[in-house]
Amino acid sequence: MGAVKRTFRTIDETRALTAVARGEAPPDLLITGGTVMNVYSGELYPATVAVAGSRIAYVGDRPLQIGPSTTVVDARGRVVAPGYVDPHAHPQAMFTPVELARHALPLGTTAIVGDTIFLLMMMHPDLAVEAFDALSGLAVHYYWFLRLHAQAHSPEERTLITDERLAALLEREDVRTVGEVTRWPAVHAGDESLLARIALGLAAGRRVEGHAPGASADRLQVLAAAGFSSDHEAITADQALARLRAGLYVMLRHGELRADLPALAPIATGSRAFSGRLMLTPDGPTAVFVRQHGYMDYLVARAMAEGVDTMAAYQMATINPATYYALDEEIGGIAPGRRADLLVLESPAHPRPEVVMAGGREAARDGRLVTPIPSLPWERWMRPLTTSRWRPDPSLFTLDGLTSPVPAMHLENGVITARRDIPLDGLRPPRGVLRLALIDPAGAWRCRTLLSGFADELGGLASSYSSGTGIITIGRRPEDMTAAASRVLDLGGGVVVVEDGTVIFELPLPLGGWMSPRPLGEIADALDTLTRLLRERGHPHEDIAYTLLFFGFDSLPYVRLTYRGLWDVVAGRAILPREDLR
């Protein structure tokens, strides 16, 4: 395929739409009496909306005929707005993309541009296309950004993410960009393999998702020259402005990971608010966030609360991301030919919808799904965490061979980790310091260090939910760490806490070690329980799910425990190397 197609409309749809628009045929759906939010012209005005099939045929004040099968919706006193679009999602945050869709749709989000890392790295390669196809049939429209490399270096990356596989997936209409390119320092340095993959995406007519936390204005110029077209890592208004000046689209992030709208809102004022270059995203909310706050509806409300113009806030969650992804003739607004993804709002001040229509059909009302979203066969698609019967023993988690002081990791907040050199008193870490290990699920290797800033006392915690390969294991007692890691392997993935030989918490994640088939609400409850248990043991931070996920994310500062060992991100070298066991 060459350039990305800008419409998926068939000739039969076009005939039906124009017949309704001319008044020659009755619509399938007629919304009357409401005030239309026109994100193209920036207006609110009274209008009738007519739908033929799954698309909008007419928006105006001319009376239209009503046929025997026309559904009429009375929207008097209400605002009809376009469905929300999340431009940058990670729809595998312990829940599945289907479970996210079930919660996002009643909140007004009708389109999600999602991460493909789980499709590439955790699924059987010959079944991933089947999964893409199944997800494309949901009431929530899933589009994708195609990863060019793994989230963190791993031994499987070279065989799972190949040039040939990427080229084949770039033929798909629902793959809208390549990225996110988290290895931006390598791009800045001129890494030939990454530049070639970026060129592959550009040649297929795709944009390039950036991920450049901390990049200076000068470095952003290099990244833009390399092909980056957007970035969501600005945390100040000045950083957002530097990205705009480099020609990038800017996603203003506000979620658990970074609640940045108070700092970023000043960029969305004056002409910049209506430039079309700004978008809103929660950047992969956890189950707890969705349950507590909502989704894109919450971001629109928060943007308005921070002083962003009302129309601009809605545009940042609708037409701006649609335009960025060359989907503005499909989604993102209320106009003829667009998909009839429509929200009925009490008023613009209340972004959470009373009614949600997806493809011209009522999908949700008063926060509840009306049309069920089917389950999918994840168990068949996902690769197992391991096929080995190996189980760890306590010798894996001793400190034998580590020289005092030990180069270690300190958790400064829920995500950022710094280096600390910690002295040993014999072979036991001091109080407030825990053993930290990353182990291969098949027992082929381990990486060891110490960890401070996580908890004062903890028997053993193990988690397969990690950006890199392997099982993260934390604790003071090697026996409890062994029991926790063994239980994770028995579950096929998950998060487990053991104290004095007894499992006191477990959250199974049997789908690739990352996802659970359980409902989102149950996952949120489990995370609440895990947070409470860790707080009782001295854990001072929020968002435990992100903490576990990012221990191995080797694009974040400053040290990470990865397949390559305890990794100095800035220096690009292993401080403590990986130990191969067999």
N, C-alpha and C positions, 0 to 999 in steps of 0.2 A: 504494500500500500504506500502511496506517496503522502501527500499532505492529509492532515486529519479532516475527515468529512465534517461539515458543519450542521448537517441535518440527517435524521434517520427516517424522515417521512416518506411514506410510499405514495404512489400515484393514486391508489384507491383512497387513501386518507385525504389527499389533496382534493379529489373530486367531492368527497363528502363535506369537507370543510368549506369549500367555496359555495356549494349549494346552500348550506345553512347561512353563510355570510350574505348571500344574495337574497335570502328570504324565500327560497324555492323549496326548502325542506325543513322540517321541524328539528330542533336540536334534541339530543339525548338528555341534556342537562341544561337547565336555565336557572341562573341565580339572579334574582330580581331585588330591587329596592335597596341594594347596598351601596357603600362608598368604595370605589376601587382605589387601591394604592398602586399608582403607576410609577414604578421605579425607573422607567426610561425617561419620563419627562419630569419626575420629581413632584408629582401632583397627587392630590386626593380629590376625587370628584364622583358624583353619582353616575352609575352606569350599570347596564345589564351585561352579564357574562353568559355567553352561549357556548356549549360544548358539543362537539360531534365525536363520538368514540372516546378516545383518550386525550383529545386535543381541543384547545380553545379555537372556536370558529369566528367569534364576533365579540367585540367589547364596545358598547355604545349605548345610545338612548333610543334607537329605533325599535318599535314594538316588533316582536318576532312571534311567529305562529307556534302554537303548542300542540304537539301531536299526542295521540293516545298513549304512547310510551315515554313521553317527556317527563323527566323528574324535575319538579319546580322547587327551588329552595328560596324561602323568603328571608332575605338578609337585611331587612329594615332595621335601622339603628346600629348596624354592624359594618365593619370594614373587611373587605375581601383583599387579601394580600397573597403574594406568591410564597410557595414553600421555601423553607430555608435550605441553604447549601453549606455543608461543612467542607472547606477546601483542603483540610489536612487532618486526616483521622488515622488512628491506630486501632482498628476495630477488632483487636484480639487481645484486649487488656484483661486477661483471665476469662472473659466471656467470649462468645463467638460473634461473628458479624451478624448472624441472624438475631441473636439476643439483643445486640445493640439496636438493630432495626426495630425490634418490637417495642423498645422504649423510646427511640428517637421519633418515630412516626407520630404518636399521639402528642408529642411536644412540638410538632410542626416541621421537623427536619425531614425533607423528602428526597434529598440527594446527599451522598457522602462520597468524597474522594479519599480512598483508603490506601493504606500501606500494603505492599505485596510481600513483605519479608516472610510472613508465615506461609504464604502460598509457595514461595521459592525454596525456603530452607526447611520447612517442617512437613510438607506434603510429599507423597510419592510423585516424582516428577511426571510420570505418565498419567496421573490422575488430576493434576493441577488445572488443566484446561477444562475438565469436567466441572471442577469446583467454580472456576470463573463463570462458566455458562450458567450454572445453577444460581449463583449469586446475582447474575444479571436479570433474573426473572422475578426478583422480589419487588414488593410495592415501593420500598425505598430503593431509589436508583443508586447502585454502587458503581463508581468509576474508580480508577486506580492510578497510583504513581508507582512506577516500575523501578525497583531497587537495582542499582548497578553493582552493588557489593553488599556483603553481609553487614549486620549491625556492628559486629566485632569480628576480628580475625578468628577463623576457625579452620580445622583441617578439612571440613566438608565444602567450604565455600568454592574451591576451585572446580569441583565436579558438579555442584548444583547451580551455580550462577556462571553460565558460559556465554560467550558471544552468540553462539548459535541459538541458545534458548531465548536470550533477550531479543534477538532479531525476530524470532517467530512470534513472541508475545507482542511485539510492537505492531504486528499486523492487526491486533484487536482494536475495535472501535472504543471499547471501554477503558483501554489503557491510554490515559490522556497526557502523562508526562513521564519523564525518567527522574529518578532520585528517590528519596531525598539523599543528597550527596553529603553524608556526614564526614567523609574524609577530605574535607575542604583544604587542609594544609597540603595534602598530596597534590590536589588540583593546582593550588597556588604555586607549588614547587615545579609544576610541569610534568607530573607523572604521566607517561605516555599511554599506559593502559587505560587509565581513567579518562584522559582526554579523548581517546579513541571511542570509548563507550558513550561519552557525552556527544561526540560527533555522530554516533550511530542514532541516538535519539533525535538530534537536530535534523538529520537527514530524513527521518521518518515524520517530520513535521511536529515533533513534540517539544514542549517547553522542558526546562530543567529545574527541578525543585532543589533549592539550596538548603544548607543547614550549617550556618557559620557563626556559632556563638563566639563573641569576643573579637571577631574580625574587625580590624581598623578600617577607616574610610579608604585608605590607600590600598589595602588588601582587597577590599570589596571591588575596586576597579579591575583588579586582575581576575577575580572570580566572574565578574560580568563579562569580561573579554573572553573568558573560557566558555561562556554559554549559560551561566546561571541566569534564571529569569525571575526568581522569587526567593524570599527568605522569611522565616518565621521566628528568628532568634533574637530580634531586637528586644532589649529590656528597658531602654530609655528612649525618650523622644528624639534625642540627638542621634542615637544609633538608627532609629527608623528613618530619620531624615537622610542620613548617609546612604542608606539603601535606596531611597527614592532618587537621590542625586545620581546614583550609579545606574539608574534605569530599571531597578528591580521592582516588582510587585512586593508589597509588604503585608504579611499576615500578622495582625495584632493578636497576640496570644493572651488568653485569660483562662486558667484552669488550675488544677491542683499543682501541677508541676511548676508553673509560674503564673501568678495572679497579677499580670502586668498592665491591665487597662488603666489603673490610676496614673501610672507613669507614662503610658503611651497615648492616652486620649488627647493631650495637647497637640499631637501631630495631625489629628483629624479635625482641624479647624480651618476656617476660611476656604480658599479654593482647593486646598488639599483634601478636604472632606469629600469633595465631589469630583475628584480627579479620576476615580475609577481604579486607582492603584492600591487601595486599601481593602483588606478583608478581615473578618473575625474568625478565630478558631480556638477551641479549647485544647487542641493538640493532644488528643488521645485521653479523654477523661476516664477515670476508673469507675467501677460500679458505685462506689460511695459518692462520688461527685454527681453522677447522673441521678441517683436516688435523692440526694440532698438538694441539688440546685436545678437540675434540668439539663438542657443541651444548648442548641443555638438560640432558643428563646431566651435563655438566661443571659447569654452574651449580648444580645440586642438590648435587653433591659439594663444590663450593667453599663454598656456603652452610653446609653442615654443618661443614666444616673451620673456618669462621669463628665457630662456636658457635651457629648457628641450630638449634633443635630439629629432630630428624629428620623427624617428621611434618609440622611446619610447612614445612620446606624442600620436601617433596614437594607439599604443598598449594599452595605458591606457583608451582609449575610445572604444576599440573593443574586442580584445581577452582576456585582463585581466578580465573585468567584466564577459564576457561569461564563462571563466574558473572558476571564483569564484562561479558562480551560476550553475556549472555543465552543462552548455549549450554550451561548446566549440565544441561539435560535431554537433551542430545545427546552431549556429550563431557566429559572431565575426571574421571570417576569410574567405579567398577565397581558397577553397580546395574541392575535390570531396566529395559529400554527404551533404555538408552544404547548407543551404538555400541560394538561389541566391538573397541576399540582397546586392546590388552592387552600388557603387558610381563612377561616371566618374568625375575626378577632372582635372582642368587645370594643376596643379602640386601639389606636397606635400606641398608647401608653401601656397596653397590656399585650406583650408579644406572645404569651402562651395562648394557643388557639382554643376556641370552643369546639370547632369542627375542622377536621382535616380531610381533604379530598386528594386522592392519589390517582392520577390517570383518569380523572372525571368521575370517580366513584368514592363514596364516603368510606374512609378508612378508619377514622377515629372520631370519637365524640366525648367531650368532657374528660379528656385525659385517658380514655380507654380505647383499645383497639376494637373496631367493629368488624373488620375483615381480618381473619387470622393470617399470620405469616408462618408458612410451613417450616418444619424442621428439615435439616439436611443431613446426609450420611457422613458426618465428620469422622466417625470411627474407621470407616473404610478408606477415607482419603489421607488421613494423617500417618506419617511415619512414626514408629514407636520410639520412645526415648532411647531404648537399647534393646537388642535381641540377646544380649549376654546374660548369663545366670550369675555372673560375678556379684559378690556383695563385699562391702568394705569391712575392715577390721580396725581396732583402735590405733594400731601402729601408723596408719595413714595420717593421724592428726597429732602425733607427737611433735615436739620441737627439736628433736635430735638433728644435729647438723647445722642448725641455725646459730650464727655467731652474734653474741651481744656486743653492741646494741643492734636490734633487728630493724632493718628498714621496714616500716609498717605503714598502714593506712589509717587515717583519722577521718571520721565522718563529721565534716563541718556543719552540714545541714542534711536534709533528706536526700540530697543528690551529690553535692560536691565533696570530693575526698582529697585530702592533702597528705603529704608524706610526713611521718614522724618517726624518729629513730627511738626505739623503746628498749631500755636495758632489761635483761633477764636476770631473775634471782633463781639460779638453778635452772630447772626446766619447766617452771610455772610462770605464766604471765602475771604481772602485778594486778591489783584490784582495778576494775574498770577497763581492763584490757582483755580481749577475747582472742581465741585462736580463730584464724580465718583460712579456709582452704577451698580451692576449686578442684574438683575431682572428675575424672573421666567416668561416664556411666558404665564403661566396660572395664575400668581399672587399668587403663594403659598409661596414665600419667596423673600427676598432681601438681598443684602450685600452692605454696604455703606462705603465710606471713602472719602478722598480728593486726588486730583491729581495735581502735579506741573510738569513743564517741557513739557507740551503738547501744550498749547496755552495761550495767554494773555486774549483774549476775545472770547467767544464762547457761543451762545445761547443754543443750544442743539444738540448733535450728538448721534445717536443710531446705534448699529450694532449687527446683529446676527452672523457675521463672527468672530467666536471666538473658540479657542481650547477647551474651556470648555462649559458647558451648560449655557443657559441663554442669555440675551441681555445686552451687555455693553452699558451704557448710560453716557454721559459726557456733562458738560456744567455749565453755571452760573445761568441760569433761569430755575427753576423747570417746568414752563409752557412750555418752548421750549423743554426741555428734555421729558416731557410727550407727546408732539405732535410728536416728533421724534420717540419715542418708539412705540407709537400707529400706526404711519405710517408703521414702520417695520412689525408690526403684521398684518396690513391690506395687505401688499405686500406678506406675507408669508415668509418674510426674506429679508434682505438687509442692506444697509447702507444709513442713512438719516441724513441730516443736516437741522435744523430749526433755523431761526432768526426772532425774534419779531412775532412769530406765523405763519410765512410763510416758506414753504418748499423751500429751495434754492438749494438743491441737493438731488438726490436719485438714488441709484443703486440697483434695485431689484435683490434679490438672492432667488428666490422662490423654488429652488431645495434643500430641507433640510436646508435652511437658509445659505447655503455655496456657492452654484453654480448658475450661470446664464446660460440659454440656448442661450444667445446672442453670436455673434462672438467675438473671442479673441481681435480683433482690437477695437471693441466698448468698451469692458471692459477696455482696456488700456487707451482709450480716457477718460472714466469716472474717472479712477484713477488719470489721469493728472488733471482733473477738480477739484477733491476732494483735491488733493495736493495743487493746487493753492489757493483754498478757505481757506484752513487751514493756508497756509503761510501768507495770508493777515491778519490772526488773530493771528500771532505770533508763528506758529508751526515751530520748528527749525530743524526737523529731516527728513531723507529720508524714503522711503518705508512705507507709511502709512498702506498698506495692512498687512504687517508683524506686525506693532504696534498693530493694532486692533486684529489680530489673536492671539497674544501672551499675551494679558492682563491676560488671565486665564490659561496659560500654566505653571502648577505648578511644572515643572522640571527645569525651568530656574531661575537663581538668579534675585533678592534676595527676593522680595515680589510680590505676585500675587493676583488678586481679583478672587476668585474661589467660587464654590458652598459651600465650607467649611468656607468661609469668607475671610478676608484679611489675606493671608497665608504667614507665614515666611518660606521660602523654606529651609533654612539652619537648623533652629530649628525644623522644622516639626510640627508647631502648628499654630493655628489661633490667630492673634493679635486682630482682631475684628471679632467676630463670626457671622455666618449667623443668620438673623432674620426671623423666620417662621411666616407668616402672617395669615395663616388659614390651 
